[in-house]
Amino acid sequence: MRTLVCRHCGKEVPSNKKLKHLIQYYCSEKACQVARKRSYDRHKYKTNRAFRSKKLQQYRNRMKRKADEGNRCFASQYQRSYRATHPSYVEDNREKQRERNARKRDQAREQAKIVNPDTFMQQHSDNDMIYAMIAVDYQKIVNPDTIMSQIIDIKSITKAQTMFVKRL
């Protein structure tokens, strides 16, 4: 008979004979089964969008129901009263949240990427056209191996700072 070491309690117990084709990780104790369910829910919450939205909606409904009941032990009522009696705490938290939001915005700007990098302007030789190579920020470029052909007229050259201008 096979045995297993429970991931929750660490006891070595005989495995369930009915689970022949499945690998068993938890024993049949009530606390271990609760831990197994919690682990499954956490994994599913992280990976399944529909499961996550359902859980969040259930949480919102529960919060609303508890607030409507006026449950004094409920956290939101306690939080409301605490915030009402501690205005300096509220201001400090608002300032900290503003700083966190600003950091997130800055990180989002830094992570914004340009898809077509190394914009190499390649034109056919035509004596009536002026070609220019414009400075590109290489830190925001995702794929540096792409070649893009583009014709630039004289108006766009005067608007941007050019690196090289050649008349053919």
PyMOL commands that set and color helices and strands:
alter all, ss='L'
color gray80, all
select helices_A, chain A and resi 30-47+49-69+75-85+87-111+138-140+154-159
alter helices_A, ss='H'
color red, helices_A
select strands_A, chain A and resi 3-5+12-14+130-134+162-167
alter strands_A, ss='S'
color yellow, strands_A
deselect
rebuild
show_as cartoon
